[in-house]
């Protein structure tokens, strides 16, 4: 009990220099996993400029967003009554908006709401889309046909119009926004997963899994699904960028999240009234934040795509 | 001798997408294998031998026919019974690179059948996996590798270990050595032979490589266009082929002695498409010995010696030997 098990294993491994003989009883997985993940992340980040920039931006947003309450002491809803539309200064780094609220505090706090909505919506659409896509691709038949036609109908609507209609018709704004983004993302994940499954369904190892006596759901989950992961990861980053855009776009046109709540789209809309008279800061700063996050996700998607390309190594 | 595997009149046709025509991959094949014996199934690519193997395991649903395994009707099994039956009848696939999931560790692959079919706990599975690895002459540490980290020969032995995990009674070996180097091939064949002897496993050995079939099989069946045109004891069929197609197929096999000049039989033309199979003897359109009565119905297997039969109308009269074509001239570099 005095030494942790992996130290012992490492010690017993050292005196055997030949690579072919493995150390006895090493559980490669459990103790090394977090470290290996960190090493993998570092290798990915340093693999290209896009990977480095994308990962840095996204990680920075996640960390700053999570710690927003600690990092920025100013309440994003506090009204500085005498300081309406105050330009950027030492006191208000990004100035104040037309309501006299601190633009910096609001821009930072908006990370939370934009990220939470996008991540939740994309997570829901992955779960639903991948599950339906797996079944549709593997089983086929009427289920696949009906599902695909329903998705055709869904995708035939212009995304923003559909989102507008759904969100405007419902009361609870945040839940409605999450719902509508998930609804728009689900067809993407269904089609992608189904396409992958179709190309894998006839793979020899899937037949072998059947010959071994696997149940259909286990074949889908254990044998097919893991092989659909690379495009899924790429698509996730793409859809996250797109979802952040939709959240902000909805707020910008005035549905979904409403003004006092710190949200980039709503802030841009509210500030746009003053841009012509020279008070650019209430819209430009949230706009830049939005742009930077979307850029981060897109760079990440590109970098993952390059990284997972088997022809690379 | 009790018949362990018995299939009668197996037919399998596939519909062609976007057309009404059917691809008739298998046209009424009978397969009988006694317990612990090997039937070698030979024929060129597309003759339907793999389809027969898959039908016997019901990996493909036969269009017609009856299949029994130790007296049990395979085709009557409900999905759950069939799934459990897979512990008793397994398959070794042709391409070990393609038939092992690239994202699973060897351990998961080898332990999977145990997890599905036995009530062994984690430690029991671990022990059995180690046993299986020794059985196929691999090391226990290979279990922690991924498929891409092993060689083709090692992977094929993993495929065999996986198939043997639940101690099946019947194994369909679909060209198990065709993707292997010659040096590795002999080892895998010896291993299979030994395991068969030790565990009394019944083999259906599918191959187009006549040398390995000769080494492995007790009986041999020759397939052409979805039909068995000749069958019998391995030495009989391979040493004294009677059907014109078998004669041509065997004369095309290379000998280890490059100087050996053997009689050569050449069939004109290409194998017809399995979409429109000629009625009667499937070889008739290409056979130099073809006559009018070849065209009617499929000839029955005429017996030459006990257990050795060939589906050629000329067999009873003994006029079924192909004329020899001139041997190919030896081309020497000058």
Interface residues (C-beta under 8 A of the other chain):
Chain A: X21 X22 X28 X203 X204 X205 X207 X208 X209 X210 X211 X212 X213 X214 X215 X222 X223 X226 X227
Chain B: X57 X59 X83 X84 X85 X86 X87 X90 X91 X93 X95 X98 X99 X100 X101 X102 X103 X104 X112 X113 X116 X117 X141 X144 X159 X162
